[in-house]
Amino acid sequence: MKEMAETKPPAAGIRGWQIALLAVILGLIILFYKGLWGNPSYIPPVLVGTAAPEITAPDLYQPKEVSLSQFRGKVVVLNFWASWCQECKLEHQNLLAIQKRFAQNPNFVLLGVNYQDKEDLAREYLQEHGNNFEHIRDVKGRISIDYGVYGVPETFVIDQNGMIRHKQIGPIIGETYTFLVERMIEPLLNGTATAS
Amino acid sequence: MIIELGHFAVITALILAVVGIFSPIVGLKRREAVWVEVGKQAVTLNFVLISIGMLAMEYSYLVQDYSVRYVYATSNSKLPLFYKVAGLWGGHEGSLLLWSWILSFFCMLAARIHWKTQPAVMPYLIGMQSTVMTGFLLLILFLSNPFERIFPVPLEGRDLNPLLQDPAMVMHPPFLYLGYVGLSIPFSFAMAALFSGRLGEEWIKATQRWTLMAWLCLTIGILMGGYWAYYELGWGGYWGWDPVENAAFMPWLVATAFLHSVMVQETRKMFKVWNLFLIILAFSLSLIGTFLVRSGILSSVHSFAADPGRGVFILGFLSFMLFLSFGTLIFRSAKLKSQIEMDSVLSREAIFLFNNLFFLVAMVTVFIGTLYPLLTEAMQFKKVSVGPPYYNTVFMPVALGLVFLMGIGPYIPWRKASVQNLKELFLMPGLMALGGLAFFAFAGIRNSYALAGLTVVCFVATAIFSDFAKIASFWAKREQISPIQGFVTAYKKNPRRLSGILTHIGVLVMVIGIIFSTIYQTEKVLIMKPGEETGLGSYRIKLIRLYGAQGGNWEGQEALFNVYKGETLLTQLRPQKRFYTVSQTPTTETAIHQIYTGHIFLTIPEVAPDGSWARVRALHNPLVLWVWYGGGIMGLGVILNIFRKTRMKISAARPETAPEVAVSLPRSAREEVLHHRSNRWQTLLNAVWPGRKEV
């Protein structure tokens, strides 16, 4: 604005801010026009096939920081959940089952990310529904932004090289569960996975 | 028959709106005032005609004429009378009609109020308003017609959306529209200023009350929407950063920036282009908001049915308005240059500059957040989540900065502040802020946002009240009266400033409410059987029993809870789970008990079919009412500001505006502007027509 106040009289013709303003308006209109033909509830399958953003976050139970890089070389299943989320309850027993199934494998980690929640409520939730794996707290919502979480539950599968191989939106139940366990986690652990 | 009359009236209104666009243009071209007069009559008649359209629709609601498709879709014979009347704005078509009705009313009002005092603005005002009007009437008549009939005639209406069957929700859209549409008047004045080249302070002074009124209505509308969300949607919050909330919030932010920055132009003749830009932006954002909401381009709890045809039309109209207004700004602003440059960063004008930048950054933050889904779709960006975490991280620091500036801006001197000034003004608030920080940290507040917020509140409150003490004692000493009378005198001397400060106090109250009700909220979600109880902070709630309940157009279950503090029974609460039979929609009805200025808030989102258990959501929201009390104080400040007495002496002589007019008009024309008495129309049209030789 200061620029505006100080710019020279009209002789120069159109100035930079004017062009910028026009460009913004034009861009907006194009964006709106494109948007009209899109589906507002479409969620782009971003991030799959790219490196998983680093995470450093406090553990839900112990006073320590957990980072994703400490699991490098392992298959990490990242599950975003919250105590207020109804659908999370549907998949919770399945999560416990996944952990139970792969607990023996030193190369497997299931990590819960507690999203938009209060600490005591999260603990109460786990106490009520059972727990056998580690959880971290997304205190500032930073992790959810990095991973593009639209809502909970969402689950990411990260391979030994730190690449995101799969993203699951919604609860892991029924066929989704079978797919996740037999087609994603097992092949990755056995080193027989093909690019998805 | 009546409905056809209304339909016909609105069709005629469209024709008159087109007349309203062209007759002032002809008047300017031919320099004949009578054509502008025609425009004035056209907008007046327009109001009458659209009123007939409104009345015809309301009549159909009262007699429940389901042969009108829109009435069928939004009403029902079992609905209480109040909601039958309000059904008109319960959907897309009718709310557009309400929009245009308000627009026609304001346009008529502005043309009549300012006809004598602002003759030079009239042709542009009428032309611009009629342009907006034409766009909306075209949309109504061709793509969203509420007057349409259906055959065969249904026996019963589909019912108004149960979520909208609520007093706050009934008043929320009209207030928002009053705000959106109210902005169109200062917008038209700004466009008139640009077209005619009369870019002094006159348009700002003339539209001050319009802007304040629009801002007030927008604020009331937003707060009502928040209150509705709070107790009707039952999630215990009042603001969810939903695209439609944002659509109302963005014009509000820019209008707030505008209300502040005009003061710099009035006092220091700076920010001229900037002010024009802000008001054009504010109104454009309300149009963009309308587009976002009506086209179904974003998914939101509010969206109306998506219809690409409608979307394309609104987008076309929106693009036309954007290019027209910003284009004019760009090509006409070349003549503008502030004569005065900023002297120092430590001055009131600089603080206003920061204020404006912060508001704009806040707006851009919300804008990007709102459009993010569109952007990601268009460009396949990587980071895609834009929910409350994004807004809390990006918006909150800006908001905090703005609150902080409230403690500086009104007190720092214009031009340049000396170190001595700064010390006098801000040493005390600074110390109080530090004291407050220590106190709250000691009191056990650990959340960094809460601490920062409360520290800033301490700073600003001290700045405000030490200034009050200063002016009160100044007048008390000078007039030999008590400090309280001194304060009253101070208010009478400068009502604008002090009512503005009252609005600031309201903001502080609201900030305190927001901090406590969000950060110190206690929440419990659990399944309870009758006889069970749970603790909620220092309170206990006990589910006594669950039973069936029903109302006129719904049936459902109700739960009876006892709320205790210690062993004392405080109250009994009865939240409900309703099922609206006609529209087949479930809702949760909140039960609230007020404790001081906080709430115990209970909902039962889920009840077992056999009534053996219920999922209970219990919240304790401390100080939550402060949010709306603060809003009330803000509103009061603005109402005082709108109805304050204008100081006639100053405005009559206009020592400040005279040189300004001299810049843009030849001397003879200036005489006319200032003393328009006889034949002013003809002379003015000659004088201000932009095609003439000037400057």
Interface residues (C-beta under 8 A of the other chain):
Chain A: M1 K2 M4 A5 E6 T7 K8 P9 P10 G13 I14 Q18 L21 L22 I25 L28 I29 L31 F32 Y33 K34 G35 L36 W37 G38 P40 S41 Y42 I43 P44 V46 L47 T50 S83 W84 Q116 K118 L121 D138 K140 G141 R142 S144 I145 D146 Y147 G148 V149 Y150 G151
Chain B: M270 F271 V273 W274 I288 F291 S295 G296 I297 L298 S299 S303 A306 P308 G311 V312 L315 L318 S319 L322 F323 F326 G327 L329 I330 S333 A334 K335 K337 S338 E341 M342 L353 N356 L357 L371 P373 L374 L375 T376 E377 A378 Q380 F381 K382 K383 V384 S385 V386 G387 P388 P389 Y390 N392 T393 E523 K524 V525
